[in-house]
Amino acid sequence: MVKLLSFIALALGAVSLVSSAILPRQSVGTTPEQIVTGGYATYYYQFGGYGACGNINPDSALIVALESQRYTSSLCGRQVQITNLNNGAQVTATIADNCPGCGGNTNSLDLSVGSWVAIGRSEADGSQVPISWYLI
């Protein structure tokens, strides 16, 4: 019996180590004191498709996609406070998708057109802007 319990404890420890090695996630700032910086906002179109969180949203919705290394489905529906560092404009957007195209910068976000416009940008302004952000 002792050998069986030792084996189970060893197996559980190995599973825990392997799980954390396979799915490392970046931590996310959760208060204004833990602001994430060094990233860029880009924008994307919904094209009537489902986001990674399983919802269809219009382009005007105030939503955001987290960079894939930060994204987990447990963050779906959480809100993010985003600040455009060029002009100080802010938007509160809801996490609705992941962003595999964020260039590997874990501090970058992909905004819906509605969120992009809310931080003082237009589609004609270019494709990226420096930002800071945190989870609300």
C-alpha positions as CSV (number, residue, x, y, z in Angstrom):
1,M,0.0,0.0,0.0
2,V,2.8,2.4,0.9
3,K,4.5,1.7,-2.5
4,L,1.2,2.5,-4.3
5,L,0.8,5.8,-2.4
6,S,4.4,6.7,-3.2
7,F,3.9,5.9,-6.8
8,I,0.7,8.0,-7.0
9,A,2.4,11.0,-5.3
10,L,5.3,10.7,-7.7
11,A,3.0,10.5,-10.7
12,L,1.0,13.5,-9.6
13,G,4.2,15.5,-9.1
14,A,5.4,14.6,-12.6
15,V,2.1,15.6,-14.2
16,S,2.2,18.9,-12.4
17,L,5.8,19.6,-13.7
18,V,4.9,18.5,-17.3
19,S,1.7,20.6,-17.3
20,S,3.5,23.8,-16.3
21,A,6.3,23.2,-18.8
22,I,3.9,22.6,-21.7
23,L,1.6,25.6,-21.0
24,P,3.6,28.4,-19.6
25,R,1.5,31.6,-19.4
26,Q,2.6,35.1,-18.9
27,S,1.2,36.9,-15.9
28,V,-1.2,39.7,-16.4
29,G,-1.3,43.0,-14.6
30,T,-4.4,43.1,-12.4
31,T,-4.2,46.5,-10.9
32,P,-3.2,50.0,-11.9
33,E,0.0,49.3,-9.9
34,Q,0.7,46.3,-12.2
35,I,0.4,48.0,-15.6
36,V,1.7,46.1,-18.6
37,T,3.9,48.3,-20.8
38,G,6.1,47.8,-23.8
39,G,3.4,46.6,-26.2
40,Y,1.4,47.9,-29.1
41,A,-2.2,48.0,-30.0
42,T,-3.3,46.8,-33.4
43,Y,-6.8,46.4,-34.7
44,Y,-8.7,43.7,-36.4
45,Y,-12.0,42.9,-38.1
46,Q,-14.5,40.4,-36.8
47,F,-15.7,39.2,-40.2
48,G,-18.8,37.7,-38.5
49,G,-16.7,34.9,-37.0
50,Y,-16.4,33.4,-33.6
51,G,-13.6,34.7,-31.4
52,A,-11.6,32.3,-29.2
53,C,-14.1,32.9,-26.4
54,G,-16.9,31.5,-28.5
55,N,-18.9,34.7,-29.3
56,I,-19.6,36.6,-32.4
57,N,-19.1,40.4,-32.0
58,P,-19.6,43.3,-34.3
59,D,-16.6,45.5,-35.3
60,S,-18.1,48.3,-33.2
61,A,-17.9,46.2,-30.0
62,L,-15.4,47.3,-27.3
63,I,-13.4,44.0,-27.3
64,V,-9.8,43.0,-27.3
65,A,-7.7,39.9,-28.2
66,L,-4.8,39.0,-25.8
67,E,-1.5,37.9,-27.3
68,S,-1.6,34.1,-27.5
69,Q,1.0,33.5,-24.8
70,R,-1.1,35.4,-22.3
71,Y,-4.5,34.2,-23.5
72,T,-6.4,31.6,-21.5
73,S,-10.1,30.9,-21.8
74,S,-10.4,31.7,-18.1
75,L,-9.8,35.4,-19.0
76,C,-12.8,35.5,-21.4
77,G,-15.2,38.2,-20.4
78,R,-12.7,40.0,-18.2
79,Q,-12.2,43.7,-18.8
80,V,-9.0,45.5,-19.7
81,Q,-8.2,49.2,-19.2
82,I,-6.1,50.3,-22.2
83,T,-4.2,53.6,-22.6
84,N,-2.9,55.0,-25.9
85,L,0.5,56.3,-24.8
86,N,0.6,58.8,-27.7
87,N,-2.5,60.8,-26.7
88,G,-3.6,59.4,-23.3
89,A,-7.0,58.2,-24.6
90,Q,-8.4,55.2,-22.7
91,V,-10.9,52.5,-23.3
92,T,-12.3,49.6,-21.2
93,A,-12.6,46.6,-23.5
94,T,-13.7,43.0,-22.9
95,I,-11.4,40.0,-23.6
96,A,-13.1,38.1,-26.4
97,D,-10.3,36.5,-28.4
98,N,-6.6,35.6,-28.7
99,C,-4.1,37.2,-31.0
100,P,-1.7,34.7,-32.6
101,G,-0.6,37.6,-35.0
102,C,0.6,40.0,-32.2
103,G,4.2,39.3,-33.3
104,G,5.1,37.4,-30.1
105,N,5.1,40.5,-28.0
106,T,3.2,39.3,-24.9
107,N,2.5,43.0,-24.0
108,S,0.6,43.7,-27.2
109,L,-3.2,43.6,-27.8
110,D,-5.3,43.4,-30.8
111,L,-8.3,45.7,-30.6
112,S,-11.7,45.6,-32.3
113,V,-12.3,48.6,-34.6
114,G,-14.6,50.0,-31.9
115,S,-11.9,49.8,-29.3
116,W,-9.3,51.2,-31.7
117,V,-11.5,54.3,-32.4
118,A,-12.2,54.7,-28.7
119,I,-8.4,55.3,-28.0
120,G,-8.4,58.1,-30.6
121,R,-7.3,56.2,-33.7
122,S,-8.9,55.7,-37.1
123,E,-8.4,53.0,-39.6
124,A,-6.4,55.5,-41.7
125,D,-4.0,56.3,-38.8
126,G,-1.8,53.3,-39.3
127,S,-1.6,49.8,-37.9
128,Q,-0.2,50.2,-34.4
129,V,0.2,52.5,-31.4
130,P,2.2,52.1,-28.1
131,I,-0.1,51.2,-25.2
132,S,-0.2,50.3,-21.5
133,W,-2.9,48.2,-20.0
134,Y,-4.1,46.2,-17.0
135,L,-6.9,43.8,-16.1
136,I,-9.8,45.4,-14.2
